[in-house]
Amino acid sequence: MKEQARIVIGADGMRSLVARSVQAPTYQAKPVLTCAYYGYWSGVPLAGAEIYFRPRRMVITFPTNEKLACIYVAWPISEFHTVRAGIAGNFLKTLDLAPRLAERVRQGKQEGRFVGTADVPNFFRKPYGPGWALVGDAGYHKDPYLGQGIMDGRRGHAAPESIWSTSGRPRRSYELPPGSDHARCNDASGTAELLENELLEGPQRRSNRHLSDLLRDRSLGTDRSCD
Ligand SMILES: Cc1cc2nc3c(=O)[nH]c(=O)nc-3n(C[C@H](O)[C@H](O)[C@H](O)COP(=O)(O)OP(=O)(O)OC[C@H]3O[C@@H](n4cnc5c(N)ncnc54)[C@H](O)[C@@H]3O)c2cc1C
């Protein structure tokens, strides 16, 4: 079967077939920095999202559907094999670094199993060209520690005015509008550097505060407290 369209939008995630088909160039790539496991608990009271920075660890919790709490723990990728060898033990040991949260979690009940990933690379792809555009993770994938992927996907980076001419037909030549790509690169490289150089490199109160401020600035409409 063959389908034709004036423009094809690749909203097909970080392994985008559309991106591969058009050979969208990748740039500002950084290797995987973290691994993470998360799970869902009932009976864990949370007023909103809670974020805990600990040396080489990060814990994020937030309330979700059916009164469950989602609890996410990230470690440096170098520790993935150790963490995976004893997921529950390592998860709870890390939660113990935030004792008030650990106590609430131990009083609750885990619903379902742990889910983990060590496959969270960081890269940009050129987000549009003749007859195609990439949105969401297909155009820009990053470590989930900032919880920013959905927001960035909604913002979109494939400026429509660069793809469509005023006649409503796709343009034949494509240039990035001044500043558009620059802005997303600046935004991303700042946060990636924070993660790589500071959070993963050791306990630094100053940088943790910096990261907390950043997360507050990027509020997704939920209460967040950082410790
Ligand atoms: C552990 C983890 C925690 C995260 N936490 C957060 C968070 O708290 N907040 C946040 O904002 N973001 C978070 N993210 C990031 C967020 O999940 C992604 O940024 C977001 O899902 C990207 O959406 P998308 O639609 O671009 O891609 P995807 O969600 O990957 O969706 C792509 C879709 O395309 C489909 N597809 C792929 N190939 C094809 C094909 N050839 N044909 C047809 N369909 C195809 C896939 O099946 C999939 O349904 C997290 C990510 C991870 C891994």
The ligand as an SDF file (V2000), in Angstrom:
LIG
                    3D

 53 58  0  0  0  0  0  0  0  0999 V2000
   10.5780    6.9720   32.6070 C   0  0  0  0  0  0  0  0  0  0  0  0
   10.0320    8.1830   31.9000 C   0  0  0  0  0  0  0  0  0  0  0  0
    9.3640    9.1490   32.6340 C   0  0  0  0  0  0  0  0  0  0  0  0
    8.8620   10.2920   32.0060 C   0  0  0  0  0  0  0  0  0  0  0  0
    8.2210   11.2200   32.7600 N   0  0  0  0  0  0  0  0  0  0  0  0
    7.7450   12.3220   32.1680 C   0  0  0  0  0  0  0  0  0  0  0  0
    7.0220   13.3050   32.9340 C   0  0  0  0  0  0  0  0  0  0  0  0
    6.8170   13.1680   34.1460 O   0  0  0  0  0  0  0  0  0  0  0  0
    6.5800   14.4020   32.2800 N   0  0  0  0  0  0  0  0  0  0  0  0
    6.7880   14.5900   30.9350 C   0  0  0  0  0  0  0  0  0  0  0  0
    6.3780   15.6180   30.3960 O   0  0  0  0  0  0  0  0  0  0  0  0
    7.4530   13.6900   30.1990 N   0  0  0  0  0  0  0  0  0  0  0  0
    7.9220   12.5650   30.7830 C   0  0  0  0  0  0  0  0  0  0  0  0
    8.5850   11.6490   30.0190 N   0  0  0  0  0  0  0  0  0  0  0  0
    8.7920   11.9210   28.5900 C   0  0  0  0  0  0  0  0  0  0  0  0
    7.5190   11.6730   27.8020 C   0  0  0  0  0  0  0  0  0  0  0  0
    7.0590   10.3450   28.0750 O   0  0  0  0  0  0  0  0  0  0  0  0
    7.8040   11.8410   26.3220 C   0  0  0  0  0  0  0  0  0  0  0  0
    8.4590   13.0730   26.0960 O   0  0  0  0  0  0  0  0  0  0  0  0
    6.5130   11.8200   25.5270 C   0  0  0  0  0  0  0  0  0  0  0  0
    5.8370   10.5920   25.7360 O   0  0  0  0  0  0  0  0  0  0  0  0
    6.8070   11.9880   24.0450 C   0  0  0  0  0  0  0  0  0  0  0  0
    5.6010   11.8880   23.3480 O   0  0  0  0  0  0  0  0  0  0  0  0
    5.6170   11.5790   21.8010 P   0  0  0  0  0  0  0  0  0  0  0  0
    4.1780   11.5150   21.4150 O   0  0  0  0  0  0  0  0  0  0  0  0
    6.5220   12.5170   21.0930 O   0  0  0  0  0  0  0  0  0  0  0  0
    6.2950   10.1430   21.6600 O   0  0  0  0  0  0  0  0  0  0  0  0
    5.8070    8.7420   22.2270 P   0  0  0  0  0  0  0  0  0  0  0  0
    5.1020    8.8980   23.5580 O   0  0  0  0  0  0  0  0  0  0  0  0
    7.0030    7.8440   22.1760 O   0  0  0  0  0  0  0  0  0  0  0  0
    4.7080    8.2730   21.2030 O   0  0  0  0  0  0  0  0  0  0  0  0
    5.0600    7.8590   19.9040 C   0  0  0  0  0  0  0  0  0  0  0  0
    3.9580    6.9290   19.4020 C   0  0  0  0  0  0  0  0  0  0  0  0
    4.2320    6.6040   18.0380 O   0  0  0  0  0  0  0  0  0  0  0  0
    4.0100    5.2260   17.8650 C   0  0  0  0  0  0  0  0  0  0  0  0
    4.8400    4.7830   16.7290 N   0  0  0  0  0  0  0  0  0  0  0  0
    6.1730    4.6580   16.6570 C   0  0  0  0  0  0  0  0  0  0  0  0
    6.5600    4.2490   15.4450 N   0  0  0  0  0  0  0  0  0  0  0  0
    5.4320    4.1080   14.7250 C   0  0  0  0  0  0  0  0  0  0  0  0
    5.1820    3.7070   13.3770 C   0  0  0  0  0  0  0  0  0  0  0  0
    6.1580    3.3940   12.5470 N   0  0  0  0  0  0  0  0  0  0  0  0
    3.8980    3.6830   12.9700 N   0  0  0  0  0  0  0  0  0  0  0  0
    2.8840    4.0200   13.8070 C   0  0  0  0  0  0  0  0  0  0  0  0
    3.0740    4.4150   15.0800 N   0  0  0  0  0  0  0  0  0  0  0  0
    4.3320    4.4500   15.5210 C   0  0  0  0  0  0  0  0  0  0  0  0
    4.4250    4.5820   19.1830 C   0  0  0  0  0  0  0  0  0  0  0  0
    3.8120    3.3160   19.3300 O   0  0  0  0  0  0  0  0  0  0  0  0
    3.9010    5.6000   20.1720 C   0  0  0  0  0  0  0  0  0  0  0  0
    2.5580    5.3550   20.5200 O   0  0  0  0  0  0  0  0  0  0  0  0
    9.0690   10.4710   30.6240 C   0  0  0  0  0  0  0  0  0  0  0  0
    9.7580    9.5100   29.8650 C   0  0  0  0  0  0  0  0  0  0  0  0
   10.2150    8.3680   30.5030 C   0  0  0  0  0  0  0  0  0  0  0  0
   10.9480    7.3270   29.6740 C   0  0  0  0  0  0  0  0  0  0  0  0
  1  2  1  0
  2  3  1  0
  2 52  2  0
  3  4  2  0
  4  5  1  0
  4 50  1  0
  5  6  2  0
  6  7  1  0
  6 13  1  0
  7  8  2  0
  7  9  1  0
  9 10  1  0
 10 11  2  0
 10 12  1  0
 12 13  2  0
 13 14  1  0
 14 15  1  0
 14 50  1  0
 15 16  1  0
 16 17  1  0
 16 18  1  0
 18 19  1  0
 18 20  1  0
 20 21  1  0
 20 22  1  0
 22 23  1  0
 23 24  1  0
 24 25  2  0
 24 26  1  0
 24 27  1  0
 27 28  1  0
 28 29  2  0
 28 30  1  0
 28 31  1  0
 31 32  1  0
 32 33  1  0
 33 34  1  0
 33 48  1  0
 34 35  1  0
 35 36  1  0
 35 46  1  0
 36 37  1  0
 36 45  1  0
 37 38  2  0
 38 39  1  0
 39 40  1  0
 39 45  2  0
 40 41  1  0
 40 42  2  0
 42 43  1  0
 43 44  2  0
 44 45  1  0
 46 47  1  0
 46 48  1  0
 48 49  1  0
 50 51  2  0
 51 52  1  0
 52 53  1  0
M  END
$$$$
